[in-house]
Amino acid sequence: MVRLDLNNPVFQENLLTLQKPERHAALDTLNKIRQLTWNQVYRDPGLKWEKITSVRPPAGIDAIYSLRSTQARRATAYRDGDIMRFLTVAPDHDAAYGK
């Protein structure tokens, strides 16, 4: 099972300031992820786990990934062992890719 790290202050700010319907959709997505294996995360068509190549990852992180958190928004995260560490919830689709 995938464990979640939601402790990044930017991620928390992004998540907690979403409008109620989007916030609930994002929480539903997080709950879904908790119940998946990593192989299921990689293959899930609803999450669309994608490597972001347009943004250089911070030191010590191999790669940053984008995944769908709601219909209109994507979150960024990276894998650290069995933990998915969340970084942001982008205000729109393109922002997740640094555009």
Helices and strands as residue ranges (DSSP letters): E 3-5, H 9-16, H 20-34, H 38-43, E 50-51, E 65-68, E 74-80, E 83-89, G 94-97
